[in-house]
Amino acid sequence: MVRVAEGLAARGVHVVTFDFPYKEHGRSVPDPAAVLERAFAEVWAGAGARVAGGKSMGGRIASQVAAKGELTPPPAGLVYFGYPLHPPGKPAQRRDRHLGDITAPMLFLHGTRDPFGSPDEMRELVAALGPRATLELIDGGDHSLVSPKRQDPKGQSLEHAMDVAAGWIKETR
């Protein structure tokens, strides 16, 4: 996330990052959802940001808090870098039921090799969410939107994702 935050800042997008409580305390196992959601809402309230989002679990937590209407002020949009649609290899354990409750525009940046959701699953999700959802598939990207060196020797896949995100954020705010 640090690389993405720095990349977005270089593109003129102010980014606020933080660690969830379990990370602050040096633990590897995430806190319960209520703790994660409360932490996100508290940081959001003081951030002065207009667009919420995050990488993987951070994006999912942002979406859960937004779906409950607990982000004050409400975000103008949400950006997900590698949304974890389901655990790898467990497509029946979807984590998207709440997304329909979000009224703000959403941008999903998703790698075509991401084990947390196939391109077809992501296309289906975004189609079901309607015009407020946009999907940008990162060719060859994994869950971190990084493509293999042999396919992307200059590391442009993540750069492309940051270009798309920065442009979308600037249009949305």
LUMMARMI-238951 format. One record per residue: z, x, y of N, C-alpha, C in turn; residue in three letters. Coordinates in steps of 0.1 Angstrom, whole numbers, padded with zeros to 4 digits, always signed. Each point is the difference from the previous one (the first is absolute). Example, Ala and Ser with C-alpha at 12.3 -4.5 7.8 and 13.67 -1.06 7.14 Angstrom:
<atoms>
+0078+0132-0057+0000-0009+0012+0000+0009+0012ALA -0007-0004+0011+0000+0009+0011+0008-0008+0011SER 
</atoms>
This chain:
<atoms>
+0000+0008-0012+0000-0008+0012+0000+0009+0013MET +0006+0012-0001+0000+0008+0012-0014+0004+0004VAL -0009+0003-0010-0013+0004+0003-0007-0012+0007ARG +0002-0012-0005-0006-0012+0006+0005-0003+0014VAL +0013+0002+0001+0006-0002+0014-0006+0009+0010ALA -0001+0013-0004-0006+0010+0008-0014-0003+0003GLU -0008-0004-0010-0014-0003+0001-0002-0012+0010GLY +0008-0010-0002-0001-0012+0009+0004+0004+0014LEU +0010+0008+0002+0004+0005+0014-0012+0007+0006ALA -0006+0009-0008-0012+0007+0006-0011-0009+0004ALA +0000-0012-0006-0011-0010+0003+0005-0010+0011ARG +0012+0003+0006+0005-0008+0011+0008-0012-0004GLY +0005+0000-0012+0008-0011-0004+0015+0005-0002VAL +0009-0006+0008+0014+0004-0001+0006-0005-0014HIS +0007+0009-0007+0005-0004-0013+0015+0003+0000VAL +0007-0009-0006+0015+0002-0002+0002+0001-0015VAL +0006+0011-0005+0003+0001-0014+0015+0000-0002THR +0005-0003-0012+0014+0001-0003+0002+0001-0015PHE +0012+0003-0004+0003+0000-0014+0009-0012-0003ASP -0003-0006-0012+0008-0011-0004+0014+0006-0004PHE +0010-0008-0001+0014+0005-0002+0001+0009-0013PRO -0007-0004-0011+0002+0008-0012-0006+0014+0002TYR -0010+0002+0008-0005+0013+0003+0009+0008+0009LYS +0006-0007+0010+0009+0006+0009+0012+0006-0008GLU +0004-0007-0011+0011+0004-0008-0004+0009-0012HIS -0012+0005+0000-0005+0009-0010-0001-0006-0014GLY -0002-0013-0001-0002-0007-0013-0015-0002-0002ARG -0003+0000-0013-0015-0002-0003-0003-0015-0004SER +0010-0007-0003-0002-0014-0004+0002-0009+0013VAL -0011-0008+0002+0001-0009+0012+0011-0009+0000PRO +0005-0004+0012+0010-0010+0002-0005-0014-0004ASP +0009-0010-0002-0005-0013-0002-0009-0005+0011PRO -0008-0010-0003-0010-0005+0010+0007-0004+0013ALA +0011-0006-0001+0007-0005+0013+0004+0011+0009ALA +0005+0011-0006+0003+0012+0008-0012+0006+0006VAL -0011+0002-0008-0012+0005+0006-0006-0008+0011LEU +0001-0013-0002-0006-0010+0010+0009+0001+0013GLU +0013+0000-0001+0009+0001+0011-0003+0013+0008ARG -0001+0011-0007-0003+0013+0006-0013-0001+0008ALA -0010-0005-0006-0013-0001+0007+0001-0009+0012PHE +0006-0011-0001+0001-0010+0011+0008+0007+0012ALA +0011+0008-0003+0008+0006+0010-0009+0011+0007GLU -0007+0008-0007-0009+0010+0006-0010-0007+0009VAL -0006-0010-0006-0011-0007+0008+0006-0006+0013TRP +0011-0005+0000+0006-0006+0012+0001+0010+0011ALA +0003+0012-0003+0001+0011+0010-0012+0008+0002GLY -0011-0002-0007-0011+0009+0001-0010-0002+0011ALA +0000-0012+0005-0010-0003+0011-0014+0000-0005GLY -0002-0002-0013-0013+0000-0006-0007-0013+0000ALA -0013-0001-0001-0007-0012-0001-0006-0003-0014ARG -0002+0011-0008-0006-0002-0013+0010+0007-0010VAL +0003-0008-0010+0009+0005-0011-0008+0005-0012ALA +0007+0007-0009-0007+0003-0012+0007+0012-0007GLY -0007+0006-0009+0006+0011-0007-0008+0004-0012GLY +0005+0010-0007-0007+0005-0012+0007-0005-0012LYS -0007-0006-0009+0005-0005-0013+0011-0009+0002SER +0012+0003-0005+0012-0008+0001+0003-0003+0014MET -0001+0009+0009+0003-0002+0014-0009-0012+0006GLY -0013+0000-0004-0009-0011+0004+0004-0013-0006GLY +0004+0000-0013+0004-0012-0006+0013-0005+0006ARG +0009+0008+0004+0013-0004+0006-0004-0006+0014ILE -0009+0006+0007-0004-0005+0013-0006-0014-0001ALA -0008-0002-0011-0006-0013-0002+0010-0010-0004SER +0010+0003-0008+0011-0009-0004+0008-0005+0012GLN +0003+0010+0009+0008-0004+0012-0008-0008+0010VAL -0013+0003+0001-0009-0008+0008-0002-0014-0005ALA -0001-0001-0013-0002-0013-0006+0012-0009+0002ALA +0012+0006+0001+0012-0008+0002+0002-0003+0015LYS -0009+0006+0008+0001-0002+0015+0012+0007+0006GLY +0004+0011-0006+0011+0008+0004-0003+0012+0008GLU -0012+0002+0005-0004+0011+0008+0000-0006+0015LEU +0009+0006+0008+0001-0005+0014-0003+0012+0009THR -0010-0001+0008-0010-0010+0002-0009-0001-0012PRO -0007-0011-0002-0010+0000-0011-0011+0010+0001PRO -0004+0006-0010-0011+0010+0001-0013-0006+0003PRO -0009+0007+0007-0013-0004+0003-0009+0002-0012ALA +0004+0008-0009-0007+0003-0013+0008+0009-0009GLY -0005+0001-0012+0007+0008-0010-0011+0009-0007LEU +0004+0013-0002-0009+0009-0007+0007+0005-0012VAL -0008+0000-0011+0006+0004-0013-0008+0012-0005TYR +0006+0012-0001-0006+0012-0006+0004+0000-0015PHE -0009-0005-0009+0002+0000-0014+0010-0011-0004GLY -0003-0013+0003+0009-0011-0004+0002+0000-0015TYR +0013-0001-0004+0003+0000-0014-0001-0014-0006PRO -0012-0004-0003-0002-0014-0005+0008-0003-0012LEU +0001+0010-0009+0007-0002-0013+0004+0014-0005HIS +0010+0001-0008+0003+0014-0006-0013+0004-0008PRO -0002+0013-0001-0011+0005-0008+0000-0005-0015PRO -0011-0005-0004-0001-0004-0014+0006-0014-0002GLY +0005-0007+0010+0007-0013-0001-0006-0010+0010LYS -0013-0003-0002-0006-0009+0010+0006-0014+0001PRO +0008-0004-0010+0006-0014+0000+0012+0000+0009ALA +0005+0012+0004+0012+0000+0009-0004+0002+0014GLN -0007-0010+0005-0005+0000+0014+0011+0000+0010ARG -0003+0006+0012+0010+0001+0011-0007-0005+0013ARG -0007-0012-0002-0007-0005+0012+0002-0014+0003ASP +0009-0007-0007+0002-0014+0003+0004-0003+0015ARG +0008+0009+0006+0004-0002+0014-0011+0002+0010HIS -0010+0007-0003-0010+0004+0010-0007-0012+0006LEU -0001-0011-0007-0006-0012+0006+0009-0006+0011GLY +0012+0004+0001+0009-0005+0011-0001+0008+0013ASP -0008+0011+0000-0002+0008+0011-0012-0005+0008ILE +0003-0003+0013-0011-0005+0009-0007+0010+0008THR +0006+0012+0001-0006+0011+0007-0012+0006-0008ALA -0010+0006+0007-0010+0007-0007+0005+0012-0008PRO -0006+0003-0011+0004+0010-0010-0012+0009-0003MET +0003+0013-0001-0010+0010-0004+0005+0007-0013LEU -0007-0001-0010+0003+0007-0013-0009+0012-0001PHE +0006+0012-0001-0008+0012-0002+0004+0004-0015LEU -0010+0000-0008+0003+0001-0015-0010+0009-0007HIS +0005+0009-0007-0009+0010-0008-0006-0007-0012GLY -0012+0004-0003-0007-0006-0012+0006+0005-0013THR +0008+0010+0000+0007+0005-0012+0015-0003+0000ARG +0004-0009+0009+0014-0003+0001+0005-0008-0012ASP +0010+0005-0008+0004-0008-0012+0009-0012+0004PRO +0004-0001+0013+0008-0012+0004-0009-0012+0003PHE -0013+0001-0002-0009-0011+0002-0014+0004+0000GLY -0008-0006-0008-0014+0004-0001-0008-0005+0012SER -0012+0005+0003-0008-0005+0011-0003-0015-0002PRO -0002-0004-0012-0003-0015-0002+0013-0008+0003ASP +0011+0005-0004+0013-0008+0003+0002-0001+0015GLU -0003+0011+0007+0002+0001+0014-0010-0009+0007MET -0012+0000-0004-0010-0009+0006+0004-0015-0002ARG +0005-0003-0012+0004-0014-0003+0012-0004+0009GLU +0009+0009+0002+0012-0002+0008-0005-0003+0015LEU -0008+0009+0005-0004-0001+0014-0008-0013+0002VAL -0009-0003-0010-0008-0013+0001+0010-0012+0001ALA +0010+0000-0009+0010-0011+0000+0007-0001+0013ALA +0003+0011+0007+0007+0000+0012-0008-0005+0012LEU -0013+0000-0001-0009-0005+0010-0003+0010+0011GLY -0005-0005+0011-0004+0008+0011+0010+0009+0007PRO +0013-0003-0002+0010+0009+0006+0002+0013-0008ARG -0006+0001-0011+0001+0012-0009-0013+0008+0000ALA +0001+0013+0001-0011+0010-0001+0003+0010-0010THR -0010+0004-0008+0002+0010-0010-0010+0012+0003LEU +0005+0012+0000-0008+0012+0000+0003+0008-0012GLU -0010+0000-0009+0001+0008-0012-0003+0014+0003LEU +0008+0009-0004-0002+0015+0002-0006+0005-0013ILE -0012+0004+0000-0008+0004-0012+0007+0012-0006ASP +0004-0002-0013+0006+0011-0007+0015+0003+0003GLY +0005-0008+0010+0014+0002+0004+0010-0004-0011GLY +0011+0007-0001+0011-0004-0008+0010-0008+0008ASP +0012-0001-0005+0010-0009+0007+0004+0006+0014HIS -0003+0013+0002+0002+0006+0013-0013+0001+0008SER -0010-0007-0005-0014+0000+0006-0007+0013+0001LEU +0004+0009-0009-0006+0013-0002-0009+0001-0011VAL -0012+0005+0002-0010+0001-0010+0001+0014-0007SER -0005+0001-0012+0000+0013-0007-0008+0010+0008PRO +0004+0013+0000-0006+0011+0007-0015+0001-0003LYS -0004-0002-0013-0014+0001-0003-0008-0011+0006ARG +0005-0011+0003-0007-0011+0006+0001+0001+0015GLN +0011+0005+0005+0003+0000+0015+0006+0014+0004ASP -0009+0010-0001+0006+0014+0002+0006+0002+0014PRO -0004-0008+0010+0006+0002+0013+0011-0009+0003LYS +0005-0009-0010+0011-0009+0002-0003-0011+0011GLY -0012-0005+0000-0004-0010+0010+0005-0014-0004GLN +0004-0003-0012+0003-0013-0004+0012-0005+0008SER +0010+0008+0001+0012-0004+0008-0003-0001+0015LEU -0008+0010+0004-0005+0000+0015-0007-0013+0003GLU -0009-0005-0009-0007-0012+0001+0010-0012+0001HIS +0010+0000-0009+0010-0011+0000+0007+0000+0014ALA +0003+0011+0005+0007+0001+0013-0009-0005+0011MET -0013+0004+0000-0009-0005+0010-0001-0015+0000ASP -0001-0006-0012-0001-0014-0001+0013-0007+0005VAL +0011+0006-0004+0013-0006+0004+0002+0001+0015ALA -0003+0011+0006+0001+0002+0014-0009-0010+0008ALA -0012-0001-0004-0009-0010+0006+0005-0014-0001GLY +0004-0004-0012+0005-0013-0002+0013-0003+0008TRP +0009+0010+0001+0012-0002+0007-0003-0002+0015ILE -0009+0008+0005-0003-0001+0015-0007-0013+0003LYS -0007-0006-0009-0006-0013+0002+0010-0011-0001GLU +0010+0002-0009+0010-0010-0003+0011-0002+0010THR +0004+0011+0006+0012+0000+0009-0005-0006+0013ARG 
</atoms>
